[in-house]
């Protein structure tokens, strides 16, 4: 996240450029560049996809998109679109897996007073992130992350623009090269490790699952939001069975908005945990 014990206005600063162009009757292109202060404002391509609108209900997006895990995923980089300065890290910090290259089939349908939006995503991602905590390498080291066979189903239901419920489930095969390099080194010094023990040291196409539930109600003057997330990683050398949640409530008074957020992370070590990050 780029934070330390010094006053800093750079870590949460960013700029963005977004464009959309109609290429044909039902075909459009969308792109977005974002530069973040904690990355020295280097511009990254966060969106780059084509949309084909088959009918009023069905659309297909192909290219780079943000993973649709959360209630605010579509406009996570647009801070004025939500109450916080930044959303709770307990849920929204994904450790580098923010975007996916693939296809998103979207179905939107009016069901009486409800608007139903169903997203089905499949894709992969390769990225490099900086380990600022020293979890698997020297602090500041760049780590390669790979995500294959990513699929996600997200169902969002909105009632008359004041109540929203969202359900989400996804699976992904995760590879983190730094763990595998570390396992290779340990195997040289401790050659009598069993194959199972060596596998626990690695993160090589380990399957991770993710389930989420979000509720939001906005009565005009009063509002409340909560999101609950449960994630698991098979055979992971780190904490692998995590539960994250937050609840936020507040009220509006003229041009002022007052809100209070409480969040909690439950990340117990399993008997197979090899490394515990205390940073």
N, C-alpha and C positions, 0 to 999 in steps of 0.2 A: 504493500500500500504506500510505501515511501515515507512513513512517519518516523520521527525520532524525538529526542527531548528538546528540540529547538522549535521556536515559532516558525511556521512555514505556511505560505499561501500558495505554494506550487503544487502540492500533492493532489489536491482536489480541483485544480484548474484544468480546463480542457477547451478545445475549440473543435468545431465540426462543420463540415460542408456536406449538404445532401442535395441530390438532384433526382428528378424523375422525368422520363421522356416517353411519349407515346410513339412507338415504332410502326404500328399497324392498327387495324381496327380493334383487335383484342389483345395485342401484344405491347408490353411496356418494359422499360428498363429502369432500375432503381440502383443508385450508388450512394455511398456515404464514406467520407474520410473523417477520422477522429485523431486528434493529437492530444496526448495527455501530459500533464506536468510531471508526473512521476516517471515518465519515459522521455524526458527532455523535449517534449512537444513534437516528437517524431510522428508523422502522419501514418496511420494504419488504415487499410481498407477493411472496414467492418461490415459493410453491406455492398454486394455486387451481384445482383440477381435479375433475371428476366421473369416477368409474370404473364401468363397466358390465361385470360378470363374465358373459360369455356362457355359458361352460362352466368346468369345472375347469382347462382348459388355456388358454382364450382370454379376454383382457380388453382393453377399450378405455378409455384415459384421454384426456379432452378438457379442455383449459384450460392454465394456466401450470404448467410443470414445469421441473426442472433438466435441462440438456443431459446426455445419458448417456455422455459421452466416456470417463470414467475408471472405474477399478476401485472408487473410493470415492465416486462421484458421488451416490449415493442418500443418504449421510449425511455429506456433506462439512462441514456446519456443526456436526456433533456430534463435538467433538474427542476425547472419551473413547472413541470407537468405533475409533480407530486409534492407532498408536504415536507419531506425531509431535505436537508442539505445533501446527504447521501443516504441511500436505503440501508437497512441493517446488514452488516457484513455476515451475521450469523446465517443468513439465507442467501444473500446475493453475491458473496465472494466465491467464485468458482475455480480459482487457482489457475486461470489461463484458458479454460474451456468455455469461453464466452460466445464463440462463433462456430458455425458448422458449414461445411461445403457439401451441398446435397440438394435434395428436392423436398418441397413442402406442398402437400395436397391439402387445400383448405375448402371446407364446406360451411357455408353460412346460410341459415334458414330462420325465418320468423315462425315461432310456434306460439300463436296467440299473442300474449303480452311479453313473451320471452324472445330474446335473440340468441340463437344457438350458433356457436362458432367452434368447429371441430378442425384441428390441425393434426396431420399425420406426416412426420418428418423422417427422412432417412439420409444418412451421409457419413462424413468422416472429417477429421481435423488434424493438422500437424502444426505445432507452434512451439516457440521458444519463450520461456518465461525466466525471470530473475528470481532466484531463491533469496529473499530478504530475511528469512528466519533461520537459515542454516539447517533446515530440516533434513536434507539429503546430501548437501554439499556445502562448501565454504560459502559464507554469506556473500551475496553479490554475484555468485556463479550463474551462468545461463544454463538452463535445463531444457532438454528436448521432451515435449509431451506429444504423444500420438493417441488418437482416438479413432477406432475403426468400428464398423458395424453399429453405428449410432442409430437408434430409432426412438421415436418419441410420439406419444399420443396425448394431446392436450384438448380438453373440452371445457369451453367457457360458456356460461349461461348468464345472461343479463336480463333483469326484470325491470322494465320501465325506467331504465337509466339510473336507478337508485340502489338496486341490490344486485350483487354479482357473486357467483360461486364458480370456482375453477378447479378441475381435477386434472392430474398429470401423472403419467408413468413413462419411464424411459429405461433403456438399457444401452450400455456402451462397453467396448473392450479397450482398456486403458494400458498404455505402455509408457513408462517413465525410464529413460535411458540411464539416469544417474543411479537408480536402484540396481539395475542390471550390471553396470560397471562395478558398483560396490560389491555385488554378489560374486562377480568373477574374481575380484581381489581377495575376498574372504575365502573362497574355495581354494585358492593357491596356498594360503597359510593353514587352512583347516581342511585337508583333503578327505577326511573321514566323514564329512557331512553326508547324510542320506539325501536321496533325490527329493524327498518331501521337504526336508529342512531347507535345501537350497532353493526350492520353489517358493517358500515363504519369504525368502530374502529378496525375491525379484518382483517386479511389476511388468510382466510381459504378457500382454493381451488378457489381463485380469478383468473379469466381467464385473461391471459396476451397475447397480440398479438404483433408481431414483423414483420416489413417489411424493407427490405434493398435493396439498389441499389449501385453497385460499377462499376467504369470505370477505366481502366488502359491502358496507351499507353507508349510504350518504343521504341524510335527511335535510340537507341544506345548511342549517345552522350547526348540526351535530353530525359526526361521522366516526366510523370505526373500521379498522382493517386488521385481519390476521392471516398469517401464512404458516403452514406446518410442512416440514420437509423431513423425509426419512431416506437415508442413503446407505448403501452397503457395497463393499468391494470384496470379492472372493479371494482368499489366499493373500491378503494384502499385508505387507510388512509394517504398516502404520495403522492407526486407529481406523477401523473399517465399518463400524456400525454406529452411525451418527444420527441424532435427532436434533433438528434445529427448528425453532419457532419464535415468532414475535407477535405482539398485539399492540396496536396503536389506536388511540382514540383522541378526539379533540373537538373543538368548536370554533366557529368563525364569528367575529365581532367587527362589523364594518369592513375595513381593509386588512384587519389583523386575523391571523390564524394561530390558535394555541393548540398544541398537541403534546402528548406524552407517549413514549414508546418503551416497552419492556421486551427484551429478547433473552433467549436462553439457548445454550448449546449443551447437549448431553452426548459426550464422546468417550465412552468407557473403553478401556483396553480389553481386548479379547485374550484368551490364553495363547493365541498364536501371534500376538503382536510382537514384532521384533524391535521396532523403534518407536519411542514416544517423544514427540516434539514438545519441549518445555519452553521454547522461545516465545 
